[in-house]
Amino acid sequence: MVEEAQTMSQPRDSDPYVFPGDLPVPVDDGACAHLEGTRIPRIALRSTKGRKVNVAATSKDRAVFFFYPETGRPGDPIPKCWNELPGARGCTPQSCAFRDHYREFKELGFEVYGVSAQSLEEQLEFATRTSLSYELLNDSGFQLIKALHLPTFEFQSRVFVKRLAFVASKGAIEKVFYPVFPPNQNAETVLNYLRGRNERDVSAPEEDHAVLLRSDLKE
């Protein structure tokens, strides 16, 4: 049993930028089924930009929020048992993908926020090291996570938020992405949804006009 425990705790690798291709795939357990249509609560979270962000106020416009368990640092051991938890590994690739596609989100009129219960100091280090262009919001007090009843998991006596993302507009959650896998493709998946959303918004007035014309003809 001791040898087994030692094997489980040995690091599989120490490069958080790499996302292994043989990790277990998370399944939809229904833990986010309640979110679509939910109003965003008036909660202010500390940001890596040195300010507090009222998530309700930002959601009145158009924003994308993605939640992640915890980013790691290069050289720090990544336990094998962390890799074996479906959906746990991949915070750095997910965050960097949103960074790489940030301009595309802005062109579509959406702001991006990353949220975790990790310490603000660790978030600041990560944001600086990876040159993030968007803000990370700190929910180490689990205010937003609990208010929205987001799914969590325990690991080594600590609680982490499960990986998910959602699109918010007009103060409410419009679209939820859960479970997120693979995490390094999450930004592209959300972008594809937003592009389709914009196309629908553009075509909607013409469709409404067509309906009115048909109604006039019937009269």
FENZI-V162098 format. One record per backbone hydrogen bond with DSSP energy under -1.0 kcal/mol. CO is the residue of the C=O (numbers start at 1). NH is the residue of the N-H. Records with the same first field share a line. If there is no record, write none. Layout:
CO->NH / NH
This chain:
1->5
2->6
3->7
4->8
5->9
8->81
10->80
13->78
14->75
15->18
30->33
32->35
35->38
38->173
41->43
43->55
45->53
46->138
47->50
51->47
53->45
54->58
55->59
59->171
61->170
62->111
63->168
64->113
65->166
66->115
67->164
73->76
78->12
79->83
80->84
82->85
85->88
90->94
91->95
92->96
93->97
94->98
95->99
96->100
97->101
99->102
101->105
102->106
103->107
104->108
105->110
106->109
111->64
113->66
114->137
115->68
116->139
119->123
120->124
121->125
122->126
123->127
124->128
125->129
126->130
127->132
135->114
136->48
137->116
139->142
142->146
143->147
144->148
145->150
151->162
153->160
155->158
158->155
160->153
164->67
165->177
166->65
167->174 / 175
168->63
169->172
171->40
172->169
173->37
175->167
177->165
182->185
183->186
185->189
186->190
187->191
188->192
189->193
190->194
191->195
192->196
193->197
194->198
195->199
196->200
197->201
198->202
199->203
200->204
203->207
204->208
205->209
206->210
207->211
208->212
209->213
210->214
211->215
212->216
213->217
214->218
215->219
